[in-house]
Structure formats: structure tokens, C-alpha cells
């Protein structure tokens, strides 16, 4: 598969694919060269890149993703994932508290004057 096809299937610009290659986020088994020295991607790279995109969306850094995809210890990988789960749980709690506060604002129950409520 050529880079433009991978780009279309993953939603990643070709420049991002090149960046991922330079950062070694796309392991060598996923990339070969044809007789004209053009990159040819393995068909499985699309699913792999979807996972990488998800990890980055979840807040993993490139360095952390490299730990997860490389020959790091299972203990190190597990610790990284557990830390991210804890972080997400903290975010969820903050978002829930924020939502509750905003509902209070709308209902005029907040500790400051607001025009969101018809109550005076």
C-alpha cells in the first residue's frame, strides 16, 4: 500500500506518516521499499496506526507510545497504562464535578449571582 492510501484510510497526513517513521512509531516490519525505492506499507499498518492515534488521543506522549510498542518490560508497560487509567478517572471526576456545578448555576443554586435562572 502506498503512503497516500494509508493516509486516506487512517486520516493521517502523509507528513505525519513520515514524522511517525522518523520517531520510529511505525516499526520496520510495516514498511518495505519497492523497486523504485518508494515506501510500501503492509496492509496491517492501518489498524496499527488507528491504535497509535488512539494512544496519542488518550494523552500518551510519543515516548510513552514507544515504550508500549517496543521491547520494554511488561511491568513498565503495565505501569504506564495503569497511570493513564488513573489520570482518566481523575479527569472523569473533575468533569462530573464541573457538570454538577454548571447544573447548579442553571438552577440558581450557585454561590454567586447569575442570570441563568429565572429565580430572584
Backbone as CSV, one residue per row, in Angstrom:
resi,resn,N_x,N_y,N_z,CA_x,CA_y,CA_z,C_x,C_y,C_z
1,UNK,0.842,-1.167,0.000,0.000,0.000,0.000,0.894,1.240,0.000
2,UNK,0.576,2.194,-0.833,1.358,3.439,-0.900,0.941,4.388,0.216
3,UNK,1.768,5.378,0.478,1.534,6.328,1.564,0.204,7.062,1.417
4,UNK,-0.149,7.433,0.175,-1.407,8.175,0.009,-2.621,7.326,0.371
5,UNK,-2.561,6.040,0.129,-3.662,5.150,0.502,-3.728,4.998,2.021
6,UNK,-2.577,4.826,2.656,-2.540,4.736,4.120,-3.073,6.031,4.727
7,UNK,-2.688,7.143,4.147,-3.146,8.447,4.608,-4.672,8.541,4.540
8,UNK,-5.246,8.128,3.427,-6.706,8.177,3.262,-7.410,7.259,4.251
9,UNK,-6.881,6.071,4.440,-7.530,5.085,5.313,-7.410,5.420,6.799
10,UNK,-6.355,6.132,7.156,-6.141,6.447,8.576,-6.539,7.868,8.942
11,UNK,-6.664,8.726,7.938,-6.938,10.134,8.222,-5.702,10.894,8.659
12,UNK,-4.550,10.275,8.519,-3.286,10.928,8.882,-2.636,11.509,7.632
13,UNK,-2.210,12.767,7.693,-1.489,13.329,6.546,-0.197,12.548,6.283
14,UNK,0.244,12.574,5.052,1.491,11.890,4.703,2.648,12.433,5.526
15,UNK,2.631,13.739,5.794,3.706,14.328,6.614,3.727,13.705,8.009
16,UNK,2.558,13.348,8.535,2.500,12.699,9.848,3.058,11.286,9.762
17,UNK,2.748,10.597,8.682,3.318,9.253,8.492,4.840,9.320,8.478
18,UNK,5.382,10.299,7.765,6.841,10.461,7.710,7.402,10.788,9.090
19,UNK,6.695,11.660,9.817,7.111,12.022,11.178,7.115,10.775,12.068
20,UNK,6.052,9.976,11.984,5.983,8.741,12.781,7.127,7.799,12.424
21,UNK,7.467,7.742,11.142,8.593,6.901,10.732,9.898,7.384,11.368
22,UNK,10.124,8.707,11.313,11.355,9.263,11.890,11.425,9.006,13.389
23,UNK,10.281,9.050,14.059,10.229,8.822,15.509,10.184,7.336,15.847
24,UNK,10.169,6.505,14.829,10.125,5.049,14.955,8.821,4.553,15.585
25,UNK,7.742,5.317,15.356,6.422,4.876,15.801,5.830,3.835,14.853
26,UNK,6.368,3.782,13.644,5.953,2.743,12.699,7.131,1.782,12.564
27,UNK,7.028,0.619,13.180,8.151,-0.337,13.130,8.463,-0.791,11.703
28,UNK,9.701,-1.145,11.486,10.182,-1.552,10.161,9.363,-2.655,9.502
29,UNK,8.854,-3.640,10.242,8.074,-4.687,9.552,6.857,-4.156,8.782
30,UNK,6.382,-2.968,9.120,5.240,-2.391,8.424,5.625,-1.641,7.147
31,UNK,6.918,-1.436,6.909,7.356,-0.639,5.762,8.405,-1.402,4.967
32,UNK,8.194,-1.443,3.666,9.192,-2.028,2.764,9.435,-1.004,1.663
33,UNK,10.334,-1.319,0.756,10.613,-0.456,-0.402,10.384,-1.266,-1.662
34,UNK,9.771,-0.616,-2.663,9.592,-1.299,-3.937,10.823,-1.096,-4.810
35,UNK,10.759,-1.564,-6.053,11.921,-1.481,-6.951,12.312,-0.044,-7.275
36,UNK,11.386,0.901,-7.113,11.689,2.319,-7.335,12.048,3.048,-6.038
37,UNK,12.213,2.280,-4.982,12.571,2.791,-3.656,11.446,3.600,-2.995
38,UNK,10.211,3.389,-3.474,9.055,4.004,-2.820,8.642,3.157,-1.627
39,UNK,8.128,3.833,-0.611,7.647,3.104,0.548,6.402,2.305,0.177
40,UNK,6.352,1.097,0.697,5.174,0.248,0.553,4.827,-0.218,1.966
41,UNK,3.607,0.096,2.384,3.172,-0.242,3.727,2.415,-1.566,3.726
42,UNK,2.629,-2.328,4.752,1.897,-3.566,4.967,0.431,-3.223,5.226
43,UNK,-0.477,-4.100,4.820,-1.911,-3.831,4.993,-2.292,-3.686,6.475
44,UNK,-1.566,-4.332,7.370,-1.879,-4.272,8.798,-1.502,-2.938,9.441
45,UNK,-0.810,-2.074,8.703,-0.384,-0.795,9.268,-1.575,0.101,9.599
46,UNK,-2.682,-0.060,8.875,-3.846,0.800,9.097,-4.403,0.582,10.505
47,UNK,-4.648,-0.663,10.881,-5.149,-0.954,12.231,-4.130,-0.536,13.285
48,UNK,-2.880,-0.789,13.007,-1.818,-0.398,13.932,-1.835,1.118,14.150
49,UNK,-1.925,1.885,13.067,-1.924,3.345,13.181,-3.183,3.863,13.875
50,UNK,-4.297,3.171,13.715,-5.513,3.557,14.445,-5.263,3.431,15.952
51,UNK,-4.567,2.374,16.352,-4.228,2.193,17.771,-3.274,3.290,18.250
52,UNK,-2.282,3.615,17.437,-1.333,4.678,17.799,-2.074,5.998,17.953
53,UNK,-2.969,6.299,17.015,-3.770,7.529,17.103,-4.576,7.564,18.399
54,UNK,-5.162,6.437,18.766,-5.959,6.372,19.989,-5.072,6.610,21.212
55,UNK,-3.908,6.006,21.242,-2.994,6.214,22.374,-2.618,7.686,22.498
56,UNK,-2.324,8.325,21.386,-1.961,9.740,21.413,-3.161,10.600,21.828
57,UNK,-4.351,10.241,21.367,-5.569,10.952,21.751,-5.814,10.831,23.252
58,UNK,-5.473,9.695,23.813,-5.657,9.458,25.245,-4.631,10.195,26.099
59,UNK,-3.693,10.854,25.451,-2.727,11.650,26.193,-1.369,11.011,26.381
60,UNK,-1.153,9.862,25.770,0.182,9.271,25.834,1.120,10.128,24.995
61,UNK,2.332,10.311,25.471,3.340,11.021,24.689,3.937,10.051,23.668
62,UNK,4.639,10.595,22.705,5.310,9.739,21.722,6.282,8.793,22.419
63,UNK,6.995,9.315,23.413,7.951,8.481,24.140,7.239,7.335,24.856
64,UNK,6.052,7.625,25.431,5.301,6.574,26.114,4.775,5.539,25.114
65,UNK,4.333,5.986,23.953,3.873,5.051,22.932,5.034,4.151,22.514
66,UNK,6.217,4.732,22.392,7.388,3.928,22.032,7.661,2.860,23.086
67,UNK,7.475,3.194,24.348,7.639,2.195,25.415,6.634,1.064,25.212
68,UNK,5.401,1.420,24.872,4.354,0.409,24.708,4.572,-0.487,23.497
69,UNK,5.159,0.044,22.427,5.304,-0.766,21.209,6.660,-1.458,21.095
70,UNK,7.614,-1.040,21.898,8.948,-1.628,21.794,9.148,-2.734,22.816
71,UNK,10.352,-3.161,22.922,10.684,-4.299,23.774,10.853,-3.932,25.247
72,UNK,10.047,-3.021,25.728,10.092,-2.664,27.144,9.506,-3.810,27.953
73,UNK,9.757,-3.778,29.249,9.243,-4.847,30.098,7.727,-4.737,30.236
74,UNK,7.103,-5.881,30.454,5.648,-5.903,30.659,5.293,-5.072,31.888
75,UNK,6.145,-5.082,32.879,5.899,-4.314,34.105,5.856,-2.810,33.800
76,UNK,6.799,-2.352,32.979,6.857,-0.941,32.609,5.623,-0.538,31.787
77,UNK,5.245,-1.401,30.854,4.069,-1.124,30.027,2.803,-1.076,30.885
78,UNK,2.680,-2.030,31.781,1.507,-2.107,32.648,1.412,-0.867,33.535
79,UNK,2.533,-0.406,34.049,2.553,0.788,34.905,2.096,2.019,34.120
80,UNK,2.570,2.141,32.883,2.162,3.274,32.038,0.654,3.283,31.807
81,UNK,0.112,2.122,31.490,-1.319,2.029,31.208,-2.128,2.283,32.470
82,UNK,-1.696,1.730,33.597,-2.402,1.966,34.859,-2.383,3.442,35.233
83,UNK,-1.249,4.107,35.019,-1.157,5.542,35.293,-2.135,6.327,34.428
84,UNK,-2.251,5.939,33.163,-3.169,6.650,32.263,-4.616,6.403,32.678
85,UNK,-4.931,5.192,33.106,-6.287,4.901,33.582,-6.606,5.765,34.798
86,UNK,-5.666,5.883,35.728,-5.869,6.730,36.911,-6.082,8.181,36.507
87,UNK,-5.285,8.654,35.569,-5.409,10.022,35.082,-6.790,10.257,34.478
88,UNK,-7.264,9.318,33.682,-8.586,9.440,33.058,-9.677,9.427,34.123
89,UNK,-9.522,8.589,35.146,-10.506,8.553,36.230,-10.550,9.892,36.974
90,UNK,-9.391,10.507,37.166,-9.350,11.831,37.792,-10.052,12.863,36.910
91,UNK,-9.806,12.798,35.613,-10.478,13.710,34.677,-11.992,13.515,34.706
92,UNK,-12.416,12.263,34.750,-13.848,11.978,34.811,-14.474,12.602,36.056
93,UNK,-13.792,12.472,37.196,-14.305,13.048,38.442,-14.387,14.568,38.340
94,UNK,-13.376,15.184,37.750,-13.382,16.648,37.581,-14.501,17.082,36.640
95,UNK,-14.695,16.338,35.568,-15.765,16.666,34.625,-17.136,16.509,35.270
96,UNK,-17.314,15.476,36.059,-18.592,15.265,36.738,-18.861,16.398,37.724
97,UNK,-17.833,16.809,38.481,-17.981,17.930,39.413,-18.298,19.216,38.653
98,UNK,-17.663,19.412,37.516,-17.923,20.596,36.691,-19.350,20.599,36.184
99,UNK,-19.809,19.444,35.737,-21.177,19.339,35.235,-22.178,19.628,36.358
100,UNK,-21.953,19.083,37.527,-22.833,19.334,38.669,-22.866,20.820,39.001
101,UNK,-21.708,21.457,39.014,-21.642,22.892,39.296,-22.438,23.678,38.266
102,UNK,-22.279,23.349,36.997,-22.984,24.087,35.951,-24.496,23.891,36.030
103,UNK,-24.929,22.713,36.411,-26.363,22.491,36.629,-26.837,23.386,37.770
104,UNK,-26.025,23.486,38.843,-26.362,24.381,39.955,-26.443,25.828,39.484
105,UNK,-25.557,26.230,38.601,-25.591,27.591,38.059,-26.904,27.812,37.323
106,UNK,-27.264,26.854,36.472,-28.507,26.983,35.714,-29.731,27.043,36.625
107,UNK,-29.676,26.332,37.720,-30.815,26.276,38.640,-30.776,27.374,39.697
108,UNK,-29.774,28.249,39.600,-29.678,29.351,40.561,-29.215,28.926,41.935
109,UNK,-28.584,27.779,42.035,-28.122,27.258,43.326,-26.645,27.558,43.588
110,UNK,-25.977,28.202,42.643,-24.557,28.505,42.816,-24.397,29.629,43.830
111,UNK,-23.203,29.794,44.337,-22.930,30.784,45.375,-22.652,32.170,44.829
112,UNK,-23.055,32.464,43.620,-22.878,33.796,43.072,-24.123,34.145,42.264
113,UNK,-24.318,35.418,42.022,-25.480,35.864,41.253,-25.325,35.394,39.814
114,UNK,-26.395,34.934,39.243,-26.361,34.537,37.844,-27.696,34.871,37.201
115,UNK,-27.661,35.163,35.945,-28.890,35.461,35.202,-29.388,34.225,34.460
116,UNK,-28.790,33.059,34.704,-29.189,31.839,34.028,-30.531,31.329,34.563
117,UNK,-30.859,31.737,35.774,-32.062,31.261,36.414,-33.115,32.344,36.441
118,UNK,-34.376,31.937,36.350,-35.452,32.914,36.428,-35.787,33.241,37.890
119,UNK,-35.174,32.541,38.840,-35.379,32.822,40.264,-34.666,34.100,40.663
120,UNK,-35.247,34.871,41.557,-34.591,36.092,42.019,-34.272,35.999,43.467
